[in-house]
């Protein structure tokens, strides 16, 4: 960051004085002359402020400090000029890329789409709030995708939701905004986070009211209202206020139904809220904001949107269902003999299946580099029960140590890890690992499996299996500092299974 800050200081000076004529020298100055004045200047800025440009281009949008968003917008707009206007020969000559001609188009589109997406993200953020500038970049992104994939809205619904929001916030083309947002809801929106779903509902309802379609607006408002009432809205007050009361004065129908501006007060994120926002159908992945979900009566853990989905998923769910039902019975038995053990087991049953650290798991397995690692590698976590750490369930267990291992190594050492006596839990672990490490079985081709084995003193071992959309990986670069995503940033130590001679496989 020191080099980035130095570049920011240099940038401030250069934007006042201009770039000195001899400050940047290129091997082939004739190529530079082929560009227009603005693009030549952009290339010079990139050469002078290389650390700043490299940092803005590669960092994940959520990881960039908010006070650098405006600088990021300037950098990305500047960096776009040579990429949008340059040919393969020109970009090679100025050192922007070195690839064979056959790969140039894909390389260029990948670079452009990354910059368009990031520009839209920063421009739509409340600290910048320039949706009219964001919309054209999203339009370019969509045009590029649709030229290659006619039904792009089915594969990238989040892109259409963001474009629809930008248009809705701009307020100049409500018909187009409605079209984009309705396409989003026609797609299988499980690829998107709950925030996308809720924001899309709110903006589509607002657009429909402006288009004099109050009945349609009310249907979307009802879903949003029900979700906010159920989930304690889970966001900072100022952020949710900007969504539900964008002009800072008018209390619109959703907020009015919730109780007005006073409803925004007293918010805090709880384990219950986290559970609700991560809830989805165990078969088709429909979210609570899309369809009403009902919980399996036996295990009290997994949710389904319909009887058809429950029946379709039963072959995959029945093993875990039996284990969870057994745990519930053990909880009830222990209540009579050991209430503290009963409470610990009841909490463990819930905690081990929640999505608290799914983002950390995704980065730990490094499926960004190679999605096949979701089938060949597993994160092993050693957990400690910390009942007095917080009233919030999320922090009643702490990940003390963790490491990535090959699934084949775990399978080869089952008895050493779990003991010689086989039981329902170890059988479930073995069967699940064998199933999802089988490359010939692609049960969900648009998703990558993520596996973690959780264990700890006095805790039943548990194999967690979740999935991440391949589309999500495209928008979420790998975070090598994934350990900071655990325990409120308190990084777990490295887990060593030295007695088994198992190697940490984070990198291979």
N, C-alpha and C positions, 0 to 999 in steps of 0.2 A: 504493500500500500504506500510505502514511502516514495517509490518511483512514480506511482500514479499521482500522488499529491504534488510531486515536483512537476510532472507534466501539466497538471491543472494550473499551477502557478505560471508556467511558461505559456500556456494557452491564453491566460488572461492578458498577458503582456502582448502576445502576438496579435490578438484580436484588436488591440488598440493601435499598435504600430505597423501591423502588416508583416509579412514574411520577407526578410532581407533577400535580395536577389541571389546571393551566392551561398545561402545557408544550406541548401540541399543540392547535392550533385548526383546525377544519374548516369549509369553506364552508357545508355543510349538516349541522349537528350532529344534526338529527333522524334522518337516515339512520343515523348511527353508533349511535344508541340502539336501532335495530331489531335489532342483533346481540346475541348473548349476551356476558357479561362477558369470557370468555376471548378471543373474537374481537375485541371492542373493544380489548382490551389488545394483541393481535397487530397490529392496524392502527396503533395508536399507536407501537409499537416500530418498525415498518417506516418510519413517517414520521420518527422521531427518528434512526434508524440506517440511513438510506437507502443510504449508500455500502457498508456491510457487507452488507446484503441484496442489493443489486444485484450485488456482487462474487461472493457465494456462488451466486446464481441463474445467472449467466452463465459462470462459469469451468468448464472441463473438469475432470471429477473427477480424472484423473491429474495435473493441474497444480496442484491445491490442496496446500499444505504439510500434511503429516500432522498436525502439531501443531494444525491448525485443524479437523480432522475433527469433533471433538465440538462445536465452535462451529457448524460447518456443519449438523450434525444439528439443533441447537436452532433455528437460523435457518429451515431448511426446514420443520420442524414448525410453527413460528410462522406462516410465510408461507402454509402450506397452509390454515389455518383460514378466512380470508375467501374463498379461492378455492373451497374445498369447500362452503361454506355460502352464499355470496353469489349474488344474482341479477344479471342484466345491469344493471338500474337501480341496484342498490346498488354494484356494482363500478365503474360509470361515475361515480357520485357521489363515491366516495372516490379517484378518479383512477387506478384500477388498469388500466383499458383504455378504449379509445374505438373501437368497431367497430360496424358495422351488426348488427342482430339476426340476419340470415341467416348471419353468420359467427361468432356468439357461441359456439355449441356446439363448433365445431372449435377456436376459440381457447382456450376453457376446458380442453378435453381435452388440447390441446398443452401448456399450462402445467402441468396436473396431472401428466401423464405424465413431464415433465421432472423435476419435484420427486420423484415416487415413485421414479423410477430412481436419482436421485442419493442419496436417503435410503437406498435398499437398498445401493448401492455403499459408502457410508460406514459403515453399520451392520454390513456383512459384513466390512469390512476388519479385519485382525488387531489393529490398534491400538484399535478400538472393540469388535468381537466381540460383537454383540448380534443374532444371527440371528432370535430370537423377535420382535424389533421389526421386522426387515426383511421378514419373510414377509407380514404383512398389506398392506404397500404394494405388493409384487409381485403379491399376489392381486388388489388393486384394478386394477392395471395390466392384468393378464390379463383380468379381467372386462370392462374397458373395450374392449380390443382384440377380444375374442371377440364382443361385442355388435355389432361392426361387421364383423368378418371371421370367419366360422364356422371356417375352417381356419387360424387365426392362428398355430398352432404351426409351420406350414410356412414362414411368412414371418418370424417372430420367434423362432427356436429358442433364441437366447441368453437371452431372457426366461424361457423355461421351464426352461432349465438353471440359471439363477440362483435361481429360485423353488424348484426341486428341491433345490439345495444348501442354501438357507436352511432348508427343512423337515428335510433330513437332519441338518444341524448342530444344529437344535433338538431332534430326536430324539423328537418327540411324535406324528408322523403319518408313519411310514415307508411305508405303502401309498401315500399321496398323493405322497410324495417320489419313490418308484419310478415312479409314473405320469408325473410331470412329466419326469423324467430319461429315461425310455424314449421319450416323445414327442419329446424333443430329438434322440435318435439315429435316430428314424424320419424326421426332417426332413432336408433337404439341408444338412448342417451346415458346408458350405464358407463360409457367411456368417460363421462364428465363428472367432475366433483359436484357435490350438493350445491355449492355456491353458484355454479353455472346454472343449475336447474332453477334455483330460487330467483336469481337475478333475472333470468330469462322470463319467468312467470310474471315478475313485477313489471318489467319493461313492456312485455307483450300486452299486459292488461292496460297499461298506461296508453300505449299506442292505439289499442282498440277503442278506448274511450275518446281519444282525439279524433278517431275516424267514425264516431257516432255509432259504435256497436257495443252498447253497454251490457247486453246479455252475455255476449262472448267474453267480455272483460270480467264480468262477475264470476264466471266459471273458473278463470285463472286466479282471480283474487281469493276465492274460497279455498283453493288448494294452498295458496301461499299463507293465508291467515291460519289455517289449521296447522301448517308446519311450524310457523312461528310460535303458536300457542303451545305446541307439544315440545319444542326443542329449545326454549329459552333464548332463542335467536343467536346464541353462540358467537357473537361478534362484538367488537368494541362499539360503544354507544354512538360515537361520531360517525363510524362507517355505516352502521345500519340506518342512522338518521339520514345520511346522504342518499341512501337507496330509497327509503320510504318517504322522505320529505326533501326532495332535491333542491327546491328553491328556498329552503330554510324558513318558509312561512306557511305554506298551504298543507294542511293535514289531509292527505288523500285517503281514498276508501279503505285501503288495507290498514294503515296506521289508525284510522278512525275506529275501525272494527276491533282493533287490538286494545283500544283504550286511550288513544291520543298520545301526545308527546310524553306524558308522564309514564307511559309503558316502557319507554326507553331507559328509564333509570334503574339502578340496582342490578345491572347485569354481571354475571360471572360465569365462566366456562366450567362445567362440571362433567364428571364421568358419565352421568345420565345423558347429558347433551351429546357427548362424544359418541355414546352408544346409538343414540337416535339418528344422528347425521350419517353414520356409517352403515345403517341398516339397509339391506337390500334383499331381494328375492334370491334364495339359494340356487335357483335354477336359471332364470332368465336375467337376473341382475337388476330388475326394475327397482327404482328407489321409492322410498316412502312418499316423496313428492309427486310420483307418477301414479302409483296405485296403492290401494290399501293393503297392508301386509298383516299376515296372521302368523303367530309363532307355533312351532311344532309342539303339540301337547305332551309328548313323551320326554323330549330332552330339554324343552324350555329354552332352546338356544337359537336355532336357525329359523328364518322367516321365509314365507312363501306368499306369492300374490294370488295364487289360485290353487284349487285342488289338482288341476292338470299338472301344474309345475311341481307340486309336492309328489305326485305319483311318478312323474318322469325322473325326479332326482332321487327317489328312494333307493335304487341299487347303490348309488354312491354315498348316500347319507346313512344307511342303516347301521354301518359299523360304528360311526361316531355317535349316532343316536343311542345305541346300546350303552356305550361308555358313559355318555353324559347322564343317561337315566340311572345308571348304577351309582354315579357320583351323587346324584340327588338323594337316592336312597341312603347312601352312607352318611350324608349330611344330616338326615333326619335321625338316624340311629345314634350318631355321635352327640346329638343334642342332649340325649339322656345321660350319657356317660362322660363326655368331655366337651362342654360347650365351646371352649376356645378353639379346640381342634375343628369342631363343626363350623365355626365362623370362618376360620382360615380356609378350609376346603371350599366353603360356599363362595368366598371371595375369589379363590384361585380358579374355580370353575368359570367364573365370569371373566376375570382378568385375562386369562390365557387365550381367550377367543376374540378379544377386542382388537381393534386395528390401531392401537396406540402407536406402535412403532413400525407400521408397514412401510413407511417411507425409508426408514433406516434399513429395513430388511432388503428392500429393492436395491439400495445403493451398496449394501454390504456384499450382496451376491454379484454386483456389477453386471446385471443383465443388459445394461445399456451397451456394453462392449460386445456381448454375445448372448442373445436371448436363450440359447441352449443351456447356459449356466443355471437357469431356473430348474432344469431337470438333472443336472449333473452335480450341483453343489447345494449345500445346506448350511444355514447359520445355526450354530449350537450356542445356547444361552444358559448361563448358570444364574439362577434367580434367588434373591433373598426376600423373605417376608418381612415387611417393615410396617406393622399395624398402626404405629403411632406417628408415622411420618406426616400424615395428612388425613383430613376427613374425606378427601377425594379418593375413590378407589384406584384411579390411575397411578397414584403414588404410594399405594400400600404394598407394592412389590417393586423391587429394584433390580436391574440387570447389573450384576457384579462383574461378570466376565463373559466374553463371547468371542467366537472366532468362526471362520468359514472353513468347512471341510468338504471333501468329496463324498457324495452319497455312497459310492462304492466302498469307501473306507468305513463308513458307519455300518453299512450292511455286513461287512466282514468281521465287525467287532461287536455285534449285538450283545452277546453274552458277557463280554468284558465290561460293556457300558451299563447294561441293565441287570446283570446277574444271571445265573444259570437257569432260574425258574421262569418259564414262559407263562405269560398271562394275557388277558384281553388287550391291555395297553400295548405291550411289546409286539403282539401280533398285529395290531392296528398300525403301529409305526412301521413294521417290516413290510406289510402289504401295501401301505401307501407309498413308501419309498420305492418299492419294486414297480408299482404301477406308474408313477410319474417320472421315473428315470428311464422308462421304456420309450425309446425314440420312435417306435412304430405306432404309438398311440397318441394321436393329437386330438384329445377330447374337446379342446377349445382352441382352435387354430389362431384366433385373433387375440389370444391372451397368453401370457407367460406365467407359469406356476412359480410361486415363491414358497419355500419350505423353511421352517425353523423348528428346532427341537429345544423345548424348554424343560429345564429340570432344576431342582434345588433341594436343600435339606428339608425334609418333611413335606415335600410337594410331589404329587403324582407327575411323572414325566408326561409330556404332551407334545405331539407333533402338530404344529399349526400349518395349515395349507391355505394360501390365498392366491389370488391372481392379479396381475397388472395388465392393463390393456397395452398392446404394442403401440397404439397411438399415443398413450401417455409417455412412453419412453422417448418418443420423438420430440416432445416439448419439455422434457425434464432431463437436462444433462447430468452426467454422473457426478456425485458429490463424494470425493475421497475422504472427507472428514465426517463420514456417516456416524461415527461413534458419538459425536456431539448431539445427535438427534435423540439419544436416550436420556432418561433421568434428569430432565430439565437442564441438559447440557453437561451433567457430571458424567464424563466418559467412562464406560466400563473398561476394565483391564482386559488384556489378551487372555483367552482361555487356552491352556495347554493340556493336552491329553498325552503327556510324555510317556506314561506307562504303556500306552497303546501304540506309541511311535507314529502318531498321526500328525501330519504336517498341516499348518495353516495354509489354506488355499485361496486367499483373497486375490492373488494375482495370477493364479494358474489353476 
